[in-house]
Amino acid sequence: MNSFTFFLFLSIHKCKWYCPKPGDLIEIPRPSYQHWAICSEEGNVIHIVPPSENADAGVSSVKSVLHNKAIVKKEKLLDVVGTDDYRIHNVLDKQHAPLPISHILQKAESLVGMVVPYNVLTDNCEHFVTGLRNGVQQSHCGNGCDFGCCYCHRMLRHLFCFKF
């Protein structure tokens, strides 16, 4: 296999895993939590951020614990991800079939710029995107629990020295 063929193979292979389609859920691991967004069109994602923050790569979610509202934003995926990694993770598709893509995108686009309720345990960014894609708002930690975002789970476990 020559170098051009190998490069083409890597490009196609990487795109299979890293090029989301409209309606796909994007999980972005941050140093102490996971941020979630839903893929729109033309390389954009729709996601929620606390009013005082941008969700640029590495934004601290500590401030989000203090807010009860978030803003729905539409931004380029690569601007949101920055230097962090990301993955396509349609987490609820086995339990709840995704809604039609046109419905997902229409609903997501209609919310851009709006202020929505936010609670790190019950109404976080993962709840937001799963509600759009699957019609069911859920958030899962890595261990399968339904206890809000993993950041909050880790933070509470650390603060109160007990395991959930």
GIVEN-V202619 format. One record per backbone hydrogen bond with DSSP energy under -0.5 kcal/mol. CO is the residue of the C=O (numbers start at 1). NH is the residue of the N-H. E is the energy in kcal/mol with one decimal. If there is no record, write none. Layout:
[[CO,NH,E] [CO,NH,E]]
This chain:
[[2,6,-2.3] [3,7,-2.5] [4,8,-2.6] [5,9,-2.6] [6,10,-2.5] [7,11,-2.5] [8,12,-2.5] [9,13,-2.9] [10,14,-3.0] [11,15,-2.1] [12,16,-1.9] [13,17,-1.1] [14,17,-0.5] [14,18,-3.0] [15,19,-2.0] [17,88,-0.7] [18,20,-0.9] [21,24,-2.5] [24,39,-3.1] [25,27,-0.5] [25,89,-2.7] [26,28,-0.5] [26,37,-1.9] [27,29,-0.6] [27,87,-2.0] [28,35,-2.7] [33,30,-3.4] [35,28,-3.3] [37,26,-3.2] [38,46,-2.7] [39,23,-2.8] [41,44,-1.1] [43,77,-3.1] [44,40,-2.8] [45,75,-2.2] [46,38,-2.5] [47,73,-3.3] [49,71,-3.3] [50,53,-2.1] [56,59,-2.0] [61,65,-0.9] [62,65,-0.9] [63,66,-1.3] [64,67,-1.0] [68,118,-2.1] [69,51,-0.6] [70,116,-2.9] [71,49,-2.0] [71,73,-0.5] [72,113,-2.9] [73,47,-2.2] [75,45,-3.1] [76,79,-0.6] [76,80,-1.9] [77,81,-2.8] [78,82,-2.3] [79,57,-0.8] [81,84,-2.1] [87,27,-2.8] [87,89,-0.5] [89,91,-2.3] [90,93,-1.6] [92,95,-1.0] [92,96,-3.3] [100,103,-0.5] [100,104,-2.4] [101,105,-2.9] [102,106,-2.2] [103,107,-2.5] [104,108,-2.6] [105,109,-2.9] [106,110,-1.9] [107,111,-0.9] [108,111,-1.0] [108,112,-0.7] [109,112,-0.8] [111,114,-2.5] [114,72,-2.4] [114,116,-0.5] [116,70,-2.6] [119,123,-2.7] [120,149,-1.7] [123,119,-1.0] [124,128,-2.3] [125,129,-2.0] [126,130,-2.5] [127,131,-2.1] [128,132,-1.5] [129,133,-2.5] [130,134,-2.8] [130,135,-0.6] [130,136,-1.0] [131,135,-1.0] [133,99,-3.3] [136,138,-0.8] [141,144,-2.1] [145,141,-1.7] [148,147,-0.5] [149,153,-2.0] [150,154,-2.7] [151,155,-2.8] [152,156,-2.9] [153,157,-2.2] [154,158,-2.5] [155,159,-2.9] [156,160,-2.7] [157,161,-1.1] [157,162,-0.8]]
